[in-house]
Amino acid sequence: MNKFPFISIFLITHLYFSNSFAVNLKASYDPAHDRVDMNWVKDDKAIRQFIIQRSTDQSDWSDIAYQNVTDYNSKQTFQYFDTKPRRGKNFYRLKIINNNEAQFYSAVASITAEAFTYDWIIYPVPVGEVFSIQYKGTAPIRGVANVQIINMEGKVMTSLRFASTTTTMQIRTNNLFKGVYVLRIIVENEIIWNKQFVK
């Protein structure tokens, strides 16, 4: 029986925290793609998995991705792109799991994502047989813009696709009766604009 159990506890705790910053997480913001680029190197044979975590306050952390180690015997370089960072300050860290299921963390990387907007305007109002929508935002459009016109019952009346480089779109409404509709723009399965209009 160990007469000094606190010594064992101290040794285990010391070993746990001595590894806390063994992996150096590097992160940078890429404004052209509106994403955070991360990379790090694994040089410990005992590590088997990395979980990428994000927070806006360093208190509540969310798992956003994970990567498994495939080469245990040598250094391995990892890379991850966060394509949907929050506006403003973002904090990132790696939750590191070793072969014994022990968990520890990398140092925290702090990144500020620019306060991009997704502003659009629609004209003329009320719309006629043809109307235009123009992109006035500062955020890059990261994919094809899917434009939908939806009636008040939720039925999609018109569905169009425009290239990400298109900033002014003309839409015909000859298939619509007079009334109130919703104009919705979706990019990469994310609704970036939702606006009611009257014909």
N, C-alpha and C positions, 0 to 999 in steps of 0.2 A: 504494500500500500504506500502510495506517495505521501510523505509527510508534508510536502510543500506543493499542493496542487496548483497554487497560484503561479508557480514557476512554469509549469506546462502550459497554462493558459497564456502566460506572457509570451512564451516562445511561439505558440501558434499564431497569436495576434500579431507579433512582430513579423513573422514570415508572411502573413496575409497582406499587411500593409507595405512591406518592403517591395512587393511586386506591383503595387497599385499603379505606378507610372512607368512600367517597363515598356509599354507601347506608346510611341509618339504619334498622336493623331494630328495631321496637318489639314487645314481647311481654308478655302478661299471662296469669295463670291465672284461668280461670272455673270456680269450684267447683260452681256450679249445674249445669253441663253436663260437668264433669270434662274440661276441654279447655284447651289453650293457644291463645290468639288472637294472631295475628301480623299486622302490616301494615307496609308500607314504600312509598316513593315513588321512582319512576324519573324522573330528570331529565337523564339523559345519553343523547344520541341514538345513541351507539355500542353500548349494551347491547341484547342480543337475547334473553337467557334468564337466569332465576334458578332455582337448585336449592336447595331447603330442606334443610338438614342438621341432624341431632340427635346429641348425644353425652351420655354420663353422666360422662365424665372429661376432656373436652377433648383427648383423645389419639386415640381411635377415633371417627370420624365416619361416620354412615350417611345416605345420601340417602333422604328420605322423600316428597318430591314435587318437581315442577318446574312453573314457569309461564313461558310465552313472552310476549315483548313484542309487542303488537299495534299500538301507536301509537308510532312511533319519533320523531316530530317534536315531541311535547309531553310534559308530565309525565303519568305514569300511576300510579294508585294500585293496589297489590296487597294481597290479604288471603288468609290461609291459617289453617285451624283444625287443630291436631293433636289428634285425638279419642282418641288412645291414648298419652298421655304416660306415661313410666315413673314409678313412685313415687319420691318424693324429688327430688333435684336433676336438672334437665335443662338442657342447654346447646344453643342454637340459633345458626346462622349461615346466611348466604346465600352460596352459591358463584355468582359472577357471571361470565357469559361474554359477551364483546363480539363485534362483527362480524368481528374478525380471529382469533377462537378463543382469544384471550388469556383467562386466568382470574385472578380475584382474589376477595377475600372481604370480607364486611361485618364489623363488630365483632360480638363474641359477646354474646348475650343470655342471662342466667341466670334460670331459673324453677324454683320448688319446687312440685311437685304433692303434694297431701296424701296421706298414707298411708291411703287408703281400703281397706276390706276388703269381701269378698263372702261374709260368713258366713251360713250357713243352718243350721237345726236340723230334724230329722225326728222325729216322735213319732206314736204310741207305738212303742217298740222292744222286741221284734220287732213288725212292723206286722201289723195285722189286715186285715179286708176293706176298711176305709177308714183312711187315714192322712193326716197333714198335714205340710206343710213350711212353715216360717216364715222370712222374711228378717230377719236381725238385723245385717246389714252396714251400713256407713256410706257406701259408694259409691252414687251414684244409678244405678238400673237404666236403661240408655240406650235400651231398646227392648223389644219383645215378648219375654217369656221363653218359650222353647220347652223343655218338660219331657219327657224321654224316660225310660222304664224299659227297660233292656236286660238280656237274660239272659246267662249265662256263655258262651254260644256267639256272642255279639255281635249277636243278633237283637233288633230294637226291638219290644217287646211292647205298649207304650203310648206315644202321642205326644199331648201336649196343649199348648195355647198360653194364656198368661195376659198380661194387660195389665201394662205396666211399673209401674203404681201398685199392683198386687196384692202384698201382703206375706205373706198366708197363703193357701195353696193346699191344697185337699182332693183326694185322689186315691183312686179305687177300685181294688182289686186282685183283684176277683172273677174276672178272666180269667187269673190267675197261679197256678201250682202252688206248693207249698211249696218253698223253696229260696233261693238267694242271687242277688240282682239288683244292677244298678248304676242309680242315679238320676243323671241328667245334666241340667244346665240350660245352655242355649245362648242367648246374646244377641248379635245381630248377627254370627253365625257364629263367635263366640268362646265356648269352653267356660269358664264361670265357676264351675261347681261339679260335682264328680264324687264320688259317695258310694255305697259298698256298703251294702245293707241285707238283712235276712233276713225272709222271710215264714214 
